[in-house]
């Protein structure tokens, strides 16, 4: 039906924005429909920590843990849209955290 077609188009056009806390910064990451793994979100947050070159991993390494704002740990292999809501904040711990 026409209503179903409109709903399907809205779902396809949906663009999730999540906040990723990496050390002292909160980075907004556009996630499309949120079908990526949380691990991807951690890597993007780390890369964008370096605002000038997008190479934050040189200073921070790789994501070793991703948590909700309340501290509960998330599985890096989980799909974003299955465990988070659009606009949520996650905290990334990195392999080179002091």
FENFENNOR-V503527 format. One record per residue. PSI is psi in degrees with one decimal (999 if undefined). BURIAL is 1 if it has 24 or more other ideal C-beta (glycine too) atoms within 12 Angstrom, else 0. D_FIRST is the distance of its C-alpha to the first C-alpha in whole Angstrom. Layout:
PSI:BURIAL:D_FIRST  PSI:BURIAL:D_FIRST
This chain:
167.3:0:0  -36.6:0:4  -43.8:0:5  -40.3:0:5  -42.4:0:6  -44.2:0:9  -42.8:0:10  -39.6:0:11  -41.0:0:12  -42.4:0:14  -41.6:0:16  -33.8:0:17  -7.4:0:19  135.1:0:20  108.9:0:24  139.8:1:26  122.4:0:30  153.1:1:32  130.0:1:36  115.2:1:39  119.4:1:42  114.0:1:45  -115.5:0:48  9.8:0:49  150.2:0:46  120.8:0:42  126.6:1:40  130.4:0:36  125.1:1:34  126.9:0:31  17.8:1:29  -127.3:0:25  2.2:0:23  32.4:1:26  2.2:0:26  164.4:1:30  152.1:1:32  -34.0:1:34  -41.9:1:37  -45.0:1:36  -40.9:1:36  -43.8:1:39  -41.3:1:40  -43.6:1:38  -44.1:1:40  -45.3:1:43  -44.6:1:43  -8.2:1:42  -37.9:1:45  90.3:0:47  -29.1:0:46  -45.5:0:48  -8.4:0:47  32.3:0:45  47.5:0:47  -22.7:1:47  -23.7:1:48  -33.1:0:51  -31.4:0:52  -15.4:1:50  -139.5:0:49  162.5:1:46  131.8:1:44  -17.3:0:46  144.0:0:44  129.8:1:41  158.7:1:41  167.9:1:39  -29.0:0:40  0.5:0:42  -10.3:0:44  131.8:0:42  146.4:0:41  151.5:1:38  122.7:0:38  -23.1:1:38  -4.5:0:36  152.5:0:33  132.0:0:30  -54.3:1:29  -13.6:0:26  -17.4:0:27  -12.4:1:30  170.3:1:30  150.9:0:28  129.5:0:27  -7.9:0:31  159.1:1:33  132.9:1:36  155.1:1:38  128.9:1:42  126.9:1:43  139.2:1:46  160.7:1:48  -20.4:0:50  17.7:0:53  136.9:0:53  999:0:56
